Amino acid sequence: MSAALMLMASTFPAFTTAHAQELDAPSIVGSMPLPSLAKSTGWINSKPLTANDLKGKVVLVDFWDYSCINCIRAVPYIRAWADKYKDSGLVVIGVHSPEFDVEKLQPNVEKAVQKFGITYPVAVDSNYAIWTAFHNQYWPAHYFIDAKGKVRFEHFGEGEYDQSERWIQQLLKEANAKSMPSGIANVHGQGVQAAANMGDIGSPETYVGYARAAHFVSPGGIKHDTDHLYAEPGKLQLNDWGLVGSWTDHGQQASLNAAGGKIVFRFHARDLHLVLGPGANGKPVRYRVTMDGKPLGANHGVDTDAQGNGMVTEHRLYQLIRQTGALSDHTFAIEFLDPGVQAFSFTFG
């Protein structure tokens, strides 16, 4: 998710991310929302947990979404804390509240849990019941709950991990933990989980579905819920983007009707990610990425090779570019060699 507050359609929970501390976030410190866990639509890595099960435990509740880059980059810290303090009385609970409809399916969440090496309990919150009970508005959001079940601290977005760990230590001491590791966890995310270059991001999260699309510049604009042959836009200004080829743009995503379709985007960031999924038939979709019309070389991401080649095999976030040198504005293009792909949103890092 982006660093700035994004206005969302009514079917989505409101959210922001990395710089949420700059906004007027609603505080629930002092409340006791753990009973809402009973409203989950499923559990992963655990039997259903209730407020009664968690009495006497310090609890960290992490609201996340498996295609949210800010959440993905926070996962290594959550994993580290869960492992480090599991014998000291800490229970970490990931609450997966989906952004897109396809993320409401528990098998998709289970794949993501496995992919990110998450072993702590995950409550599947596909109806946003837990999200609503916590009055949450952000991905990621972390709530630190004491042994009496009361929210004592909260943090929205990425960063300030040392402070978060010190809060955990404080609550464990108050709960008379018999033994507790000292110091601060040394965490270095790898691949897509590596820390962002927050000081030089000039592009915001950008949605492909028309419900929240902005800066779309293909001639004629976006056509809602209908097959349309889009022409490539002319010269792109920073953060302009467009579709090329036969696409159907829906509220949450655009679906490609014929092979050879493209998406182009003028961006400024070290990393470029795109949330993608195969079509309804589930067939993999091949793609090729270029930057300024050239192969990526050393600037390829986790999900591309030096020639820019890759394949969409499941619904998730794909890291397509990670630049190695000094940053400037560049034109990204992705061409899909097969039909059926679904494109949801761009994020940067």
PLY file of the C-alpha trace (Angstrom):
ply
format ascii 1.0
element vertex 349
property float x
property float y
property float z
element edge 348
property int vertex1
property int vertex2
end_header
0.00 0.00 0.00
1.03 3.56 -0.50
2.34 6.03 2.02
-0.57 8.42 1.55
-4.21 8.08 2.59
-6.18 6.53 -0.24
-9.92 7.02 -0.76
-11.60 3.68 -1.30
-14.90 2.51 -2.76
-17.56 1.66 -0.19
-17.05 -2.08 -0.69
-13.50 -1.84 0.70
-12.33 -0.98 4.22
-10.56 2.38 4.37
-6.80 2.22 4.79
-3.41 3.83 4.57
0.08 2.58 5.19
3.69 3.54 5.69
3.20 7.08 7.08
-0.03 6.44 8.95
1.48 8.13 12.02
1.08 11.42 10.17
-2.70 10.99 9.99
-5.49 11.25 12.52
-5.80 7.53 13.15
-8.67 6.41 15.41
-7.19 5.01 18.62
-8.64 1.98 20.40
-6.09 1.98 23.24
-7.89 0.97 26.41
-10.51 -1.18 24.66
-10.86 -4.97 24.82
-11.70 -6.22 21.29
-10.38 -9.81 21.48
-13.88 -11.39 21.69
-14.27 -10.44 18.01
-11.89 -13.31 17.11
-14.91 -15.59 17.41
-16.29 -13.93 14.26
-13.47 -15.13 11.99
-14.42 -17.11 8.89
-11.62 -19.63 9.48
-8.27 -20.31 11.13
-4.85 -21.36 9.80
-2.07 -22.91 11.93
-4.34 -23.11 14.97
-7.66 -24.15 16.37
-10.06 -21.21 16.75
-8.78 -18.96 19.53
-11.09 -17.05 21.86
-10.55 -14.24 24.32
-10.82 -16.83 27.09
-8.00 -18.90 25.52
-5.76 -15.83 25.59
-6.27 -14.83 29.22
-2.93 -14.19 30.87
-1.15 -13.93 27.51
0.36 -10.90 25.85
-1.13 -10.74 22.36
0.07 -9.04 19.20
-2.66 -8.75 16.56
-1.31 -8.04 13.07
-3.82 -7.00 10.39
-2.40 -7.92 6.98
-3.29 -8.75 3.41
-1.21 -11.13 1.33
-0.88 -8.84 -1.71
-0.03 -5.73 0.36
3.67 -4.90 -0.10
3.81 -3.00 3.19
2.43 -6.06 4.99
4.83 -8.37 3.16
7.82 -6.28 4.25
6.60 -6.35 7.88
6.18 -10.14 8.02
9.87 -10.94 8.80
9.61 -8.81 11.98
6.34 -10.43 13.06
7.85 -13.89 12.48
10.94 -12.97 14.48
8.91 -11.72 17.46
6.62 -14.75 17.42
9.62 -17.08 17.58
11.69 -15.03 20.03
8.97 -14.55 22.66
6.83 -17.67 22.23
8.17 -19.17 25.47
7.75 -15.90 27.35
3.98 -15.65 27.00
3.53 -13.82 23.68
0.85 -14.98 21.24
0.99 -13.49 17.76
-2.22 -13.61 15.74
-2.27 -12.57 12.12
-5.68 -11.32 11.02
-5.99 -11.60 7.26
-8.48 -8.98 6.07
-8.62 -9.02 2.24
-8.47 -6.06 -0.09
-9.66 -7.86 -3.24
-12.49 -10.36 -3.50
-10.21 -13.18 -4.67
-8.31 -12.85 -1.37
-11.41 -13.85 0.59
-10.85 -17.49 -0.44
-9.17 -19.37 2.41
-7.11 -21.67 0.11
-5.48 -18.56 -1.36
-4.66 -17.28 2.12
-3.26 -20.70 3.06
-0.89 -20.58 0.06
0.34 -17.17 1.14
0.85 -18.27 4.74
3.01 -21.12 3.52
4.89 -18.93 1.04
5.86 -16.39 3.71
6.82 -19.03 6.28
4.14 -17.95 8.75
3.71 -20.50 11.54
1.79 -18.40 14.09
-2.05 -18.51 14.14
-3.88 -16.66 11.38
-7.55 -15.70 11.68
-9.23 -15.43 8.28
-11.35 -12.27 8.39
-13.02 -12.40 4.99
-16.17 -10.65 6.25
-14.18 -7.85 7.97
-15.84 -8.65 11.30
-12.58 -8.48 13.30
-11.41 -5.47 11.27
-14.65 -3.68 12.19
-14.47 -4.62 15.88
-10.96 -3.14 16.08
-12.13 -0.02 14.18
-9.13 -0.66 11.95
-8.38 1.37 8.83
-4.87 0.28 7.87
-2.70 -2.43 6.35
-0.53 -3.31 8.18
-1.83 -2.47 11.66
-0.40 -3.83 14.89
-2.26 -3.91 18.20
-0.39 -4.79 21.41
-2.68 -6.30 24.03
-1.77 -6.93 27.66
-2.39 -10.05 29.73
-5.76 -8.67 30.86
-7.00 -8.35 27.28
-6.69 -4.56 26.99
-5.15 -2.79 23.99
-2.17 -0.87 25.35
-0.32 0.21 22.21
-0.98 0.39 18.48
1.08 1.06 15.38
-0.02 1.62 11.77
2.13 1.02 8.71
5.74 -0.04 8.33
8.66 1.01 10.48
9.44 1.76 14.13
10.03 -1.94 14.72
12.41 -1.38 17.65
9.70 0.56 19.51
7.17 -2.19 18.78
9.49 -4.82 20.22
10.08 -2.73 23.32
6.30 -2.58 23.83
6.19 -6.38 23.66
8.95 -6.59 26.26
7.17 -4.13 28.53
3.89 -6.05 28.43
5.66 -9.35 29.05
7.44 -7.89 32.09
4.12 -6.63 33.44
2.73 -10.14 32.98
5.63 -11.52 35.04
7.17 -13.54 32.23
9.52 -16.07 33.81
12.18 -15.68 31.15
12.54 -13.25 28.31
15.27 -12.83 25.67
17.07 -9.51 25.81
17.93 -7.08 23.06
16.19 -6.25 19.80
15.70 -8.78 17.02
18.11 -8.39 14.10
15.88 -8.70 11.02
16.86 -8.35 7.37
14.12 -9.19 4.90
15.19 -10.83 1.65
13.80 -10.53 -1.86
10.39 -8.91 -1.96
10.47 -8.65 1.86
13.54 -6.39 1.85
13.04 -2.93 3.33
11.86 -0.28 0.89
13.92 2.70 -0.26
11.43 5.04 1.40
13.53 8.15 0.78
13.16 8.02 -3.00
9.67 6.82 -3.94
7.93 9.16 -6.36
5.05 6.90 -7.39
1.91 6.07 -5.39
-0.05 2.84 -5.20
-2.12 2.79 -8.37
-5.21 0.68 -9.04
-6.02 -0.85 -12.41
-9.71 -1.47 -11.70
-11.88 1.53 -12.49
-13.33 1.85 -8.96
-10.09 3.46 -7.74
-8.11 4.11 -10.91
-6.23 7.40 -11.30
-3.78 8.91 -13.82
-5.09 6.69 -16.65
-4.12 8.22 -20.00
-4.96 5.74 -22.77
-7.03 7.59 -25.41
-10.75 7.58 -24.63
-10.35 6.76 -20.94
-11.39 3.61 -19.10
-14.49 1.77 -20.34
-16.41 0.12 -17.54
-17.15 -3.61 -17.67
-16.95 -3.93 -21.42
-14.47 -5.33 -23.92
-12.45 -2.51 -25.41
-9.44 -2.21 -27.67
-7.15 0.31 -26.00
-4.55 2.26 -27.97
-1.12 2.95 -26.52
-0.94 6.41 -24.94
1.51 9.03 -26.20
4.33 10.44 -24.10
3.81 9.54 -20.45
4.32 12.00 -17.62
5.39 10.73 -14.20
2.75 8.33 -12.76
0.70 8.25 -15.97
-0.28 4.75 -17.06
-2.38 3.04 -19.70
-3.65 -0.19 -21.18
-2.83 -1.43 -24.68
-4.83 -4.12 -26.48
-8.14 -5.83 -25.76
-9.06 -5.51 -22.06
-12.19 -5.54 -19.92
-11.76 -3.19 -16.96
-13.84 -4.12 -13.91
-14.17 -2.38 -10.56
-11.28 -4.25 -8.95
-9.18 -5.45 -11.89
-8.69 -5.48 -15.63
-8.84 -8.78 -17.56
-6.95 -9.33 -20.81
-9.07 -10.73 -23.64
-6.37 -11.47 -26.22
-2.66 -12.22 -26.19
-0.31 -9.30 -26.75
-1.96 -6.84 -24.39
0.23 -4.43 -22.45
0.27 -2.14 -19.44
2.60 0.87 -19.45
3.52 3.10 -16.48
5.93 6.01 -15.98
7.34 5.55 -12.46
10.00 6.65 -9.99
11.06 4.07 -7.37
13.63 1.37 -6.76
11.05 -1.43 -6.85
7.95 -1.90 -8.99
5.34 -4.49 -8.04
2.12 -5.51 -9.74
-0.64 -7.64 -8.23
-1.61 -10.19 -10.87
-3.59 -13.40 -11.20
-4.39 -15.93 -13.89
-7.81 -15.94 -15.52
-10.82 -17.98 -14.47
-9.41 -21.11 -16.12
-6.29 -20.88 -13.98
-3.92 -21.28 -16.93
-0.49 -19.66 -16.46
0.14 -16.44 -18.36
3.59 -15.59 -19.74
4.82 -12.02 -19.68
7.81 -9.91 -20.69
8.84 -6.69 -18.92
10.94 -3.85 -20.33
12.20 -0.58 -18.85
12.53 2.29 -21.32
12.05 -0.27 -24.07
15.08 -2.34 -23.06
15.61 -5.70 -21.28
15.90 -5.38 -17.51
19.36 -6.87 -17.06
20.52 -6.37 -13.46
17.35 -4.37 -12.70
15.10 -7.42 -12.81
12.91 -8.28 -9.85
12.28 -11.54 -8.02
9.62 -12.50 -10.58
11.50 -11.57 -13.74
14.78 -12.68 -15.30
17.39 -10.47 -16.97
15.36 -10.53 -20.20
12.22 -9.51 -18.29
10.50 -12.85 -18.70
8.14 -14.31 -16.10
4.87 -16.16 -15.60
1.67 -15.52 -13.68
0.71 -18.76 -11.97
-1.37 -17.60 -8.98
-2.97 -14.50 -7.54
-0.29 -12.55 -5.65
2.07 -9.60 -5.75
4.82 -9.92 -8.38
8.07 -7.97 -8.01
8.95 -7.04 -11.58
11.70 -4.43 -11.17
14.37 -3.85 -8.52
16.84 -1.22 -9.69
20.48 -1.43 -8.72
21.75 2.08 -9.45
20.78 5.70 -8.98
17.06 6.28 -9.41
15.32 8.42 -12.01
12.01 8.35 -13.92
11.56 5.32 -16.19
8.85 3.87 -18.41
7.75 0.37 -17.43
5.96 -1.89 -19.89
4.66 -5.42 -19.43
3.43 -7.44 -22.39
1.34 -10.56 -21.78
2.02 -13.34 -24.25
-1.17 -15.24 -23.35
-4.75 -14.05 -22.70
-6.64 -14.17 -19.42
-4.41 -12.32 -16.96
-6.05 -10.20 -14.27
-4.20 -7.02 -13.20
-5.14 -5.38 -9.90
-2.70 -2.76 -8.60
0.81 -1.31 -8.74
2.91 -0.68 -5.62
6.42 0.67 -5.25
9.33 0.48 -2.83
0 1
1 2
2 3
3 4
4 5
5 6
6 7
7 8
8 9
9 10
10 11
11 12
12 13
13 14
14 15
15 16
16 17
17 18
18 19
19 20
20 21
21 22
22 23
23 24
24 25
25 26
26 27
27 28
28 29
29 30
30 31
31 32
32 33
33 34
34 35
35 36
36 37
37 38
38 39
39 40
40 41
41 42
42 43
43 44
44 45
45 46
46 47
47 48
48 49
49 50
50 51
51 52
52 53
53 54
54 55
55 56
56 57
57 58
58 59
59 60
60 61
61 62
62 63
63 64
64 65
65 66
66 67
67 68
68 69
69 70
70 71
71 72
72 73
73 74
74 75
75 76
76 77
77 78
78 79
79 80
80 81
81 82
82 83
83 84
84 85
85 86
86 87
87 88
88 89
89 90
90 91
91 92
92 93
93 94
94 95
95 96
96 97
97 98
98 99
99 100
100 101
101 102
102 103
103 104
104 105
105 106
106 107
107 108
108 109
109 110
110 111
111 112
112 113
113 114
114 115
115 116
116 117
117 118
118 119
119 120
120 121
121 122
122 123
123 124
124 125
125 126
126 127
127 128
128 129
129 130
130 131
131 132
132 133
133 134
134 135
135 136
136 137
137 138
138 139
139 140
140 141
141 142
142 143
143 144
144 145
145 146
146 147
147 148
148 149
149 150
150 151
151 152
152 153
153 154
154 155
155 156
156 157
157 158
158 159
159 160
160 161
161 162
162 163
163 164
164 165
165 166
166 167
167 168
168 169
169 170
170 171
171 172
172 173
173 174
174 175
175 176
176 177
177 178
178 179
179 180
180 181
181 182
182 183
183 184
184 185
185 186
186 187
187 188
188 189
189 190
190 191
191 192
192 193
193 194
194 195
195 196
196 197
197 198
198 199
199 200
200 201
201 202
202 203
203 204
204 205
205 206
206 207
207 208
208 209
209 210
210 211
211 212
212 213
213 214
214 215
215 216
216 217
217 218
218 219
219 220
220 221
221 222
222 223
223 224
224 225
225 226
226 227
227 228
228 229
229 230
230 231
231 232
232 233
233 234
234 235
235 236
236 237
237 238
238 239
239 240
240 241
241 242
242 243
243 244
244 245
245 246
246 247
247 248
248 249
249 250
250 251
251 252
252 253
253 254
254 255
255 256
256 257
257 258
258 259
259 260
260 261
261 262
262 263
263 264
264 265
265 266
266 267
267 268
268 269
269 270
270 271
271 272
272 273
273 274
274 275
275 276
276 277
277 278
278 279
279 280
280 281
281 282
282 283
283 284
284 285
285 286
286 287
287 288
288 289
289 290
290 291
291 292
292 293
293 294
294 295
295 296
296 297
297 298
298 299
299 300
300 301
301 302
302 303
303 304
304 305
305 306
306 307
307 308
308 309
309 310
310 311
311 312
312 313
313 314
314 315
315 316
316 317
317 318
318 319
319 320
320 321
321 322
322 323
323 324
324 325
325 326
326 327
327 328
328 329
329 330
330 331
331 332
332 333
333 334
334 335
335 336
336 337
337 338
338 339
339 340
340 341
341 342
342 343
343 344
344 345
345 346
346 347
347 348
